[in-house]
Amino acid sequence: MRVVYRGARVYTRGVFRESDIVIEDGILAAMGENIPVTASESVVSIKNQYVVPGFCDVHVHLREPGFSQKESIRTGTAAAYRAGYAAVCAMPNLDPPPDTLAHLQVQLELIRRDAQVSVCPVGCLTMGRRGESPADLRELAPYVAAFSDDGAGVMDDGVMRACMEAVADCGGLVAAHTEDIREQGNAREWKQIERDLNLVRETGCRYHVCHISARESLDLIRAAKRDGLPVTCETAPHYLTLTAADRAHDPDGRFHMNPPLRDEADRSALVEGFADGSIDILATDHAPHTRADKRGGAMGIVGLETAFPVVYTSLVRTGQVTLERLIDAMSIRPREVFRLGDPESCVGEPCTLALIDPQRQFTIRADAFASMGRNTPYDGWNVWGSVVRLGG
């Protein structure tokens, strides 16, 4: 079936331009102005809507293998597809953890069988994510998007140095969960970033900081970038839109995540850093749990099906962040930093575009998620900006 979409504002190389789009049997067949239409072709007007490269989330927990009572690759990627994502990077908090090629193969087989969007595994940085010795980094490198012990910081300086040396040698990327368990407050996060940046200077390793939440972390990353170090970072929607004050009444753990929500000074600093591009990527840290696990103190919230409308409503519609910057952070920079290929769909290839209707207002309902997770602080929020995958 061949469908011609008329009059969309299409994101191309950083700007929106009006264009027609032709999709035929899931393939992006043509893009351009005033594309001719035959009598047999279907024409859909999408004037005043936005077409963007499908989103890419570099930080999700799909929970398989090992924890399918929380989420599966099938349900997690269904949630991603529904929310306009074309690709996700799956973190290694799994059983078995992907610390060897044999362990990774278990996950890869599930991805081949069940994934509804492109899934790129993230390999373990250390064996078993225990922080004691490097994982089989060189063996894993051709098959993973990055290396991480997400959920735990590597405490031993020598182990982290050895990991960075090996990752640098194979041209990979360290995606660091920074958490110094000897520290309190914001220092629990930024102290390890400070140490790691010194190791980056020694090793030349490409280094990405996961889910920053503290203003001191942003200051360190900005300074490292000014010095020309190969450093990038991400934050999540909840750190841009919520604070510790929102946790005042939280009987079911919907506001309970790691790192925790910070104060208003941190949130404001992160919004500024996100707006000016100092924070490269918007990732969700999508972390589904059962209700029983959340009541028992499990960390994390789901985020794939709320990320765009929450940030669009809170920051773009209020004039704090441009739509172009949001699309850059959700579609372009993730693929650039994690080297996941050309972020923009090419004519003749499967269509991975997403369609945004900025005028559609709706209420977030957790019980309607495609994800198995219902643990979201945004349940009941009224938001703007629906997103669907276009054609593919």
C-alpha positions as CSV (number, residue, x, y, z in Angstrom):
1,M,0.0,0.0,0.0
2,R,1.3,3.4,-1.0
3,V,0.3,6.4,1.2
4,V,1.2,10.1,0.6
5,Y,1.4,12.3,3.7
6,R,0.9,15.9,2.8
7,G,2.2,19.1,4.4
8,A,4.1,17.9,7.4
9,R,6.8,19.8,9.1
10,V,9.7,17.4,8.7
11,Y,12.8,17.6,10.9
12,T,15.9,17.5,8.7
13,R,19.4,18.3,9.7
14,G,18.4,20.3,12.7
15,V,15.4,22.3,11.3
16,F,11.8,21.8,10.3
17,R,10.9,22.1,6.7
18,E,7.5,21.5,5.1
19,S,7.5,18.4,3.0
20,D,5.5,15.5,1.6
21,I,6.3,11.9,2.6
22,V,5.5,8.8,0.7
23,I,5.5,5.4,2.5
24,E,5.0,2.2,0.5
25,D,4.7,-1.1,2.4
26,G,6.7,0.2,5.3
27,I,9.4,1.7,3.1
28,L,10.2,5.4,2.9
29,A,9.6,5.8,-0.8
30,A,10.0,9.6,-1.3
31,M,10.3,12.9,0.5
32,G,9.9,16.4,-1.0
33,E,7.6,19.2,-1.9
34,N,4.4,18.7,-4.1
35,I,4.9,15.1,-4.8
36,P,2.5,14.0,-7.6
37,V,-0.3,11.7,-6.6
38,T,-2.1,9.1,-8.8
39,A,-5.8,8.4,-8.4
40,S,-5.2,5.0,-6.8
41,E,-3.0,6.4,-4.0
42,S,-4.1,7.3,-0.6
43,V,-3.5,10.9,0.6
44,V,-3.4,11.9,4.3
45,S,-3.1,15.5,5.3
46,I,-0.8,16.0,8.3
47,K,-0.5,19.8,8.1
48,N,0.6,21.4,11.3
49,Q,2.0,18.1,12.6
50,Y,5.7,17.3,13.0
51,V,7.6,14.3,11.5
52,V,10.9,13.5,13.2
53,P,13.4,10.6,13.2
54,G,12.1,7.8,15.4
55,F,13.3,8.4,19.0
56,C,16.3,6.4,20.4
57,D,16.5,5.7,24.2
58,V,20.0,4.7,25.3
59,H,18.9,3.7,28.8
60,V,16.1,1.2,29.2
61,H,15.5,-2.0,31.3
62,L,13.7,-4.7,29.4
63,R,14.2,-7.2,32.2
64,E,14.8,-10.2,30.0
65,P,16.5,-12.6,30.6
66,G,15.8,-13.2,34.2
67,F,13.0,-10.9,35.4
68,S,10.1,-11.3,33.0
69,Q,7.6,-10.8,35.8
70,K,8.5,-7.1,35.6
71,E,8.8,-6.7,31.8
72,S,9.7,-8.6,28.7
73,I,11.5,-7.7,25.5
74,R,8.1,-8.0,23.7
75,T,6.2,-5.7,26.0
76,G,9.0,-3.2,26.6
77,T,9.6,-2.8,22.9
78,A,5.8,-2.6,22.3
79,A,5.8,0.4,24.7
80,A,8.7,1.9,22.8
81,Y,7.1,1.5,19.4
82,R,3.8,3.0,20.7
83,A,5.7,6.1,21.9
84,G,7.6,6.8,18.7
85,Y,10.9,5.0,19.4
86,A,12.8,3.2,16.7
87,A,15.7,2.0,18.8
88,V,16.6,1.4,22.5
89,C,19.7,0.3,24.4
90,A,19.0,-2.4,26.9
91,M,20.9,-2.2,30.2
92,P,22.7,-5.3,31.7
93,N,20.8,-5.7,35.0
94,L,19.9,-9.2,33.9
95,D,20.2,-12.9,34.8
96,P,22.6,-14.0,33.4
97,P,24.3,-10.6,33.1
98,P,25.9,-10.0,29.7
99,D,29.5,-10.1,31.0
100,T,30.6,-12.9,28.5
101,L,29.6,-13.6,25.0
102,A,27.9,-16.8,26.0
103,H,25.7,-14.9,28.5
104,L,25.0,-12.2,25.9
105,Q,23.8,-14.8,23.4
106,V,20.9,-15.6,25.7
107,Q,19.7,-12.0,25.5
108,L,20.4,-11.7,21.7
109,E,18.2,-14.7,21.0
110,L,15.3,-13.1,22.9
111,I,15.8,-9.9,21.0
112,R,15.8,-11.7,17.6
113,R,12.6,-13.4,18.6
114,D,10.6,-10.7,20.2
115,A,11.8,-7.2,19.6
116,Q,9.4,-4.8,17.9
117,V,12.0,-2.0,17.6
118,S,15.8,-2.2,17.2
119,V,17.4,-3.3,20.5
120,C,21.1,-2.8,21.1
121,P,22.4,-4.5,24.3
122,V,24.7,-2.7,26.7
123,G,27.3,-5.1,28.0
124,C,28.5,-5.4,31.6
125,L,31.6,-3.3,32.5
126,T,32.7,-5.8,35.2
127,M,32.0,-9.5,35.7
128,G,28.6,-9.9,37.2
129,R,28.4,-6.1,37.7
130,R,30.2,-6.7,40.9
131,G,33.0,-4.1,40.3
132,E,35.8,-6.5,41.0
133,S,37.3,-7.3,37.6
134,P,36.6,-6.3,34.0
135,A,34.1,-8.2,32.0
136,D,35.1,-9.8,28.7
137,L,35.1,-6.4,27.1
138,R,37.0,-7.1,23.9
139,E,35.0,-10.2,23.2
140,L,31.7,-8.3,23.8
141,A,32.6,-5.1,21.9
142,P,31.3,-6.0,18.4
143,Y,27.9,-6.9,19.8
144,V,27.1,-4.1,22.3
145,A,26.4,-0.4,22.2
146,A,28.3,0.4,25.3
147,F,29.5,-1.0,28.6
148,S,27.9,-0.3,32.0
149,D,27.4,-1.7,35.5
150,D,24.2,0.3,35.6
151,G,22.7,0.2,39.1
152,A,26.1,0.3,40.7
153,G,29.2,2.5,40.6
154,V,32.6,0.9,40.2
155,M,34.2,1.7,43.5
156,D,37.7,0.5,42.9
157,D,39.9,3.1,41.1
158,G,42.2,0.4,39.6
159,V,39.3,-1.7,38.3
160,M,37.8,1.4,36.7
161,R,41.1,2.3,35.1
162,A,41.6,-1.2,33.7
163,C,38.0,-1.1,32.3
164,M,38.6,2.2,30.6
165,E,41.9,1.1,29.1
166,A,40.3,-2.0,27.6
167,V,37.2,-0.1,26.3
168,A,39.5,2.6,24.8
169,D,41.5,-0.1,23.1
170,C,38.5,-1.6,21.4
171,G,36.9,1.8,20.5
172,G,34.0,1.4,22.8
173,L,32.0,3.6,25.2
174,V,31.7,3.5,29.0
175,A,28.2,4.4,30.1
176,A,28.8,5.0,33.8
177,H,26.3,4.8,36.7
178,T,28.2,7.0,39.1
179,E,27.4,6.3,42.7
180,D,30.0,6.5,45.5
181,I,28.4,4.6,48.4
182,R,30.7,6.3,50.9
183,E,29.2,9.7,50.1
184,Q,25.9,11.4,50.9
185,G,23.6,13.8,49.0
186,N,24.8,15.1,45.6
187,A,28.3,14.1,46.3
188,R,27.2,10.4,46.0
189,E,26.9,11.1,42.3
190,W,29.5,13.8,41.4
191,K,32.4,12.4,43.4
192,Q,32.7,9.4,41.0
193,I,32.3,11.6,38.0
194,E,35.2,13.7,39.2
195,R,37.3,10.5,39.7
196,D,36.3,9.1,36.3
197,L,37.1,12.3,34.4
198,N,40.6,12.1,35.7
199,L,40.8,8.5,34.4
200,V,39.4,9.7,31.0
201,R,42.4,12.1,30.9
202,E,44.8,9.2,31.5
203,T,43.1,6.6,29.2
204,G,41.4,8.6,26.4
205,C,38.3,6.4,26.9
206,R,35.0,7.7,25.5
207,Y,32.9,8.3,28.6
208,H,29.1,8.8,29.0
209,V,27.5,9.6,32.3
210,C,24.1,8.1,32.9
211,H,21.1,9.9,34.4
212,I,22.7,12.9,35.9
213,S,20.6,14.6,38.6
214,A,22.9,17.0,40.4
215,R,24.0,20.5,39.4
216,E,27.6,19.7,40.5
217,S,27.7,16.8,38.0
218,L,26.7,19.2,35.2
219,D,29.4,21.6,36.2
220,L,32.1,18.9,36.0
221,I,30.9,17.7,32.6
222,R,30.8,21.2,31.2
223,A,34.4,21.8,32.3
224,A,35.5,18.4,30.8
225,K,33.9,19.3,27.5
226,R,35.6,22.7,27.5
227,D,38.9,20.8,28.0
228,G,38.1,18.7,24.9
229,L,37.6,15.4,26.7
230,P,35.4,12.7,25.0
231,V,32.6,13.1,27.5
232,T,28.8,13.1,27.1
233,C,25.9,12.7,29.5
234,E,22.2,12.1,29.7
235,T,19.4,13.0,32.1
236,A,15.9,11.7,32.4
237,P,12.5,13.5,32.2
238,H,11.9,13.1,35.9
239,Y,15.0,15.1,36.8
240,L,13.8,17.9,34.5
241,T,10.2,18.1,35.8
242,L,10.1,16.8,39.4
243,T,11.9,17.5,42.7
244,A,12.3,15.9,46.1
245,A,9.3,17.9,47.3
246,D,7.1,15.8,45.0
247,R,7.9,12.8,47.1
248,A,6.1,14.2,50.1
249,H,3.2,11.7,49.7
250,D,4.4,8.5,47.9
251,P,2.9,5.4,49.5
252,D,3.5,3.1,46.5
253,G,7.0,4.2,45.5
254,R,6.1,6.0,42.3
255,F,8.7,8.8,43.0
256,H,11.4,6.4,44.3
257,M,14.4,6.1,41.9
258,N,18.2,6.1,41.9
259,P,19.6,8.7,41.7
260,P,16.9,10.3,43.7
261,L,15.0,13.4,42.9
262,R,17.0,16.5,43.9
263,D,16.0,20.0,44.9
264,E,14.7,22.9,42.8
265,A,18.2,24.3,42.3
266,D,19.3,21.1,40.7
267,R,16.3,20.8,38.5
268,S,16.6,24.4,37.3
269,A,20.3,23.8,36.5
270,L,19.6,20.7,34.6
271,V,16.9,22.4,32.5
272,E,19.4,25.1,31.6
273,G,22.0,22.5,30.7
274,F,19.5,20.5,28.7
275,A,18.4,23.7,26.8
276,D,21.9,24.7,25.9
277,G,23.1,21.2,24.9
278,S,25.5,20.7,27.7
279,I,23.3,17.6,28.5
280,D,23.5,15.7,25.3
281,I,20.7,13.1,25.6
282,L,17.3,12.6,27.1
283,A,17.0,9.0,28.2
284,T,14.2,7.5,30.3
285,D,15.9,4.9,32.6
286,H,12.7,2.9,31.9
287,A,12.6,0.6,34.9
288,P,9.4,-1.5,35.2
289,H,8.7,-3.3,38.5
290,T,5.8,-5.2,39.9
291,R,3.6,-3.4,42.4
292,A,4.8,-5.7,45.2
293,D,8.5,-4.9,44.3
294,K,7.8,-1.1,44.4
295,R,6.1,-1.4,47.8
296,G,9.1,-3.3,48.9
297,G,11.4,-0.4,48.0
298,A,12.5,-1.2,44.4
299,M,14.1,1.7,42.6
300,G,12.9,3.1,39.3
301,I,10.0,4.2,37.2
302,V,8.7,3.5,33.7
303,G,9.3,6.2,31.2
304,L,9.0,5.2,27.5
305,E,5.3,6.1,27.1
306,T,5.5,9.4,28.9
307,A,8.9,10.9,28.0
308,F,8.0,13.1,25.0
309,P,4.6,14.5,26.1
310,V,5.9,15.2,29.7
311,V,9.0,17.2,28.5
312,Y,7.1,18.8,25.6
313,T,4.4,20.0,27.9
314,S,6.6,21.1,30.8
315,L,9.5,22.6,28.9
316,V,8.8,23.2,25.2
317,R,5.3,24.6,25.6
318,T,6.5,26.9,28.4
319,G,9.3,28.2,26.2
320,Q,12.2,26.8,28.3
321,V,13.5,24.4,25.6
322,T,13.0,24.5,21.8
323,L,11.3,21.6,20.1
324,E,14.4,21.3,17.9
325,R,16.6,20.7,21.0
326,L,14.2,18.1,22.3
327,I,14.3,16.2,19.0
328,D,18.1,16.5,18.9
329,A,18.2,15.0,22.4
330,M,15.8,12.2,21.7
331,S,16.6,11.2,18.1
332,I,19.9,12.6,16.9
333,R,22.5,12.8,19.7
334,P,21.7,9.3,21.2
335,R,22.6,7.7,17.8
336,E,25.7,9.9,17.4
337,V,27.1,9.2,20.9
338,F,26.4,5.5,20.9
339,R,27.3,5.1,17.2
340,L,24.0,3.6,16.2
341,G,24.0,4.7,12.6
342,D,22.5,7.6,10.6
343,P,19.7,9.1,12.8
344,E,17.6,10.2,9.8
345,S,15.6,7.8,7.7
346,C,16.8,7.5,4.1
347,V,14.7,7.0,1.0
348,G,14.5,3.4,0.0
349,E,14.9,2.1,3.6
350,P,12.3,1.0,6.2
351,C,10.5,4.0,7.6
352,T,11.4,4.7,11.2
353,L,9.8,8.2,11.4
354,A,7.6,9.4,14.2
355,L,4.6,11.7,13.9
356,I,3.9,14.3,16.6
357,D,0.5,16.0,16.9
358,P,1.4,19.1,19.1
359,Q,-2.3,20.1,19.5
360,R,-3.5,16.8,20.9
361,Q,-4.1,17.0,24.7
362,F,-4.6,13.8,26.7
363,T,-4.3,12.3,30.2
364,I,-1.6,9.8,31.0
365,R,-3.2,6.6,32.2
366,A,-0.7,4.0,33.6
367,D,-3.3,1.2,33.3
368,A,-3.3,1.7,29.5
369,F,0.5,1.3,29.0
370,A,1.8,-1.3,26.7
371,S,4.6,-1.8,29.2
372,M,4.0,-4.2,32.1
373,G,5.2,-1.5,34.4
374,R,2.7,0.9,36.0
375,N,5.2,2.6,38.3
376,T,5.0,6.2,37.0
377,P,4.8,9.5,38.9
378,Y,2.9,11.0,35.9
379,D,-0.3,8.9,36.1
380,G,-3.1,11.4,35.7
381,W,-1.1,14.2,34.3
382,N,-2.7,16.2,31.5
383,V,-0.2,16.6,28.7
384,W,0.1,17.8,25.1
385,G,1.9,16.2,22.1
386,S,0.8,12.7,21.1
387,V,3.4,10.6,19.2
388,V,3.0,7.6,16.9
389,R,5.3,5.7,14.6
390,L,4.7,6.7,11.0
391,G,4.3,3.9,8.5
392,G,6.9,1.4,9.8
